[in-house]
Amino acid sequence: MFADLPLLSLLIWMPIIGGFLVLTASDKEANAARRQALFWSIGTFLLSIPLWTSFDPATAAMQFTETASWVERYQIYYRLGVDGFSMPLIILTTFTTVLVVLAAWEVIQTRVAQYMAAFLIMEGIMNGVFAALDGILFYVFWEAMLIPMFLIIGIWGGPKRVYATIKFFLYTFFGSVLMLVALIYLHLQADSFNILDFHNVPLGETAQILIFLAFLAAFAVKVPMWPVHTWLPHAHVEAPTGGSVILAAIMLKIGGYGFLRFSLPIAPDASHQLDWLIILMSLVAVVYIGFVALIQQDMKKLIAYSSIAHMGFVTLGFFLGFEIFKQTGSMEGAALGIEGGMIQMVSHGFISGALFLCVGVMYDRVHSRQIGDYGGVAHTMPIFAAFMVLFAMSNSGLPGTSGFVGEFMVILAAFKANFWYAFLAATTLILGAAYTLWLVKRVVYGEVANDNVAKLTDLNAREFVILGLLAVAVLALGLYPAPLVEVMEASVNNLLAHIAQSKL
């Protein structure tokens, strides 16, 4: 029944149009802006559900495809489609946006319409990134994402928001310029901007290496990978709660998605040769950044560094297959790493978003993110404490929660590739537990530390619904990840078959 609907176009343009309509509300119409934003975000989420229910997991072909002429003279088309990699990320985006709108309901009191509109517009743009099958269309959406996030941090952020926004913009823009050069070169070789045509164009060794490095510059910044990660803690600390949630839950995933859509299939030989570089950067992120998280005194900064460490698992899983191939001569077992990386991306979207929302709940009451200003929160906010402990356990990789599934699969794949890779990767289970439980111990447990904590009130109905939905998602994915694995299985196998064939 949805076959004739342009679902992907609706998921892109409906929140964008809704965002501009919300902008028409004046400052005196804040409640109307909130209601409109909630209407458009829920509508977009409901519209994304048929992507899952009508998706055919048996094929790796692009589904829900749309094609329209755009700049035909240069072979640029408005071309959309989704597969097992992009479809779950679109649903994650639409789900998270609803929670962000709800989270800002009472917190944002100035320029409410502009705040809500920025998130709706950004939702449509991010859906466009995941659905785009034309290189220039992808690039336009990729760059357009910067504008609403730049405004969100720059207008509603903390005291150092200008520094954070400029650093965020410069890092991302620099990598994007190199990606554009690579896209133009690929167009000259394929006589098309169709990303699927890029996958099949023959490329020499030098060309592949240069293209791989150009894409790496863009995607490594977005993930972010060590050592180009330094913009993220500043952006998180200065961003309002909703900005931090979208940054961690969605925008970081776009970098991981880029490796699957561009780097691996377009430059398989270069990916094979330079896999050691990605694995090294990923392991440094897992181990070194884990230690950095241990010494943080700001809750947001601790969770930001935790995000970098956990995203290291994603990139590690994506490139372990080449090491498995070197050891065994086949790509068998490589699927485990890619599927684990994908599950880790979705899981991290739930967990990091939930943790930032938990910090936001406390900040709204105490107006401090410093760990030292809390203690004994469980005495005054027992329901909140139960949610925060659940998300902290998932962040530590507790079996039965979503945080365990992806990390376990990547560690299994690492064992197939190299024992020491697995050993270093597994340290995240120790370091993650160390900095997360240390945070919980100092904030949630113990005696009531001060009068501010003694006066805290527990979750209201709106906050309970937000954290409750995320808790259900974390437990559902942790207890039964099979549906997500089945959705991506055909796409993973198709990618492995593609990268197993040399382009040289």
Secondary structure, DSSP 8 states (H G I E B T S, - for coil): --TTS-HHHHHHHHHHHHHHHHHTS-GGGHHHHHHHHHHHHHHHHHHHHHHHHT--TT--S-EEEEEEEEEGGGTEEEEEEE-TTHHHHHHHHHHHHHHHHHHTTTT--SSHHHHHHHHHHHHHHHHHHHHB-BHHHHHHHHHHTHHHHHHHHHHHS-TTHHHHHHHHHHHHHHHHHHHHHHHHHHHHHHTS-BHHHHHHS---HHHHHHHHHHHHHHHHHHTT-TTS-THHHHHHHHS-HHHHHHIIIIIHHHHHHHIIIIIHHHSHHHHHHTHHHHHHHHHHHHHHHHHHHHT--BHHHHHHHHHHHHHHHHHHHHHHHHHHHHHHSS-TTHHHHHHHHHHHHHHHHHHHHHHHHHHHHHHHHH---BGGG---HHHH-HHHHHHHHHHHHHHTT-TTSHHHHHHHHHHHHHHHH-HHHHHHHHHHHHHHHHHHHHHHHHHTSSS--SHHHHT-----HHHHHHHHHHHHHHHHHHH--HHHHHHHHHHHHHHHHHHTS---
